[in-house]
Amino acid sequence: MLKILWLEMKNYLKGNAAVFILSVLAFTFACITINLTMFNYLQADKFRRENEESYGNKSFYKVSLPPSSAVFMRVFGNDNRENIIKAFEQLKNDPLFEYRYRQPNSIEFFDFDNPNFGVADFPRYRDEFLHGYEQGRTEFAKQDDYLSLKGLYADRLLINEPNVNIASGRWFTEEEFYVHDPNDIQFPVILGAGYSDLYEIGDIIEYMQMGSVNPITLHVIGFLEQDGWFYDNNNERLLLNRYMVVPSPEITYNFILPDGSYCEFARFVYNSSIMMNARIVADEQSAAAAMQRVYQIWGENKLYEFELFDETDGAQRWLVMAREQTLSNLIISVFTLLVCVLMFSIQASYKLNKYKKKYGIYMMSGITAKQLLALMLQDVVLMFALSFGLMFALTEIYRTIWFSNPATFHRFDITPISMETVVVLLITQLLLLCFIGITGHRKIHKTDMSAALREHE
């Protein structure tokens, strides 16, 4: 039987090579459209789950400024520092909404005034704690006299996040958010779970720098639970295992020093991050009133350039677009599959009519109807396998070209082939085989093979 299958396949490909190649290309296109559909569906579903997890039933607004360097310099210039501080105090204390200004940033260790400062003075760490480690860019994070570790400047509300918990030690007190003397600054620090075997509560970490005249001393007061995380102000999940968490500080002294100069530490504290990376979070029913109140605070402090971007509304629009894209791909996929089914059915009927005399001889020689069906479907199975392989090959070729020259293909997304796509394609191929097989089996039983052998006698 295997020899007959092999001979039939060779004979079919010799006489129908063009039709077979077109069939492979047609089903490859169908596989690609199914892959696009699955990719968009999975992306939309992932985005929906992240939105529900991140936003819940709250309305989120992000603070922004017009993209103008002149505007930026005016708003965050020294002459406007007092207005920024007043607006910040009002925003974080307003009961109508939450003001989240937590900021992931590097925590730097150096002492340029000490020529003997070096590696021996660095805090204890692992390479994966280096700033830029995940991006593979740590060349500036570690030098002979400089170290930059992953850090998070936390607001008071961070501890309220459902997945941020203290494993041992404590959270920051209210007093620890304030700095009273720019020449003597000490911060508490809560370390991620990755530091748990490097430090103990009560340890001291020295030589941190944050725009102050003298290095800052850190006191370890706790450790976070393993795999603690939250959604940052860019709505990206931030895993805290490798982070140092310090309070986002505020000053209680006059930022204009006795000699008339501006305090560098105050400039660092009240820089753009407390505004530009901030979120306004309000209940849905009070969202409009919260927006009005925020603009009122900005107006009172002559910060007219600030704007609010409706983050949750933008996310919903993106989700609607993703669902529409998925539906469009699904329609194309269904259409191409219907065309393929019609084409395969026509081919199966053509083969049965064209070779029914030969099939009659096979059946009279003892080949059963099921074995004859296998003869008829083997080219379809081969076509499915080649289409599947061609789709993978085209995807890998495109990925190789894209990664070698991303600027040329920056407008086109790379659509990876997921396990879900493979499962859907295999089920689709199985269903098509069943459909073609059942149809062919019925036609074989309806065909009078004896009469076919007597034709043209």
Disulfide bonds with the S-S distance in Angstrom:
none
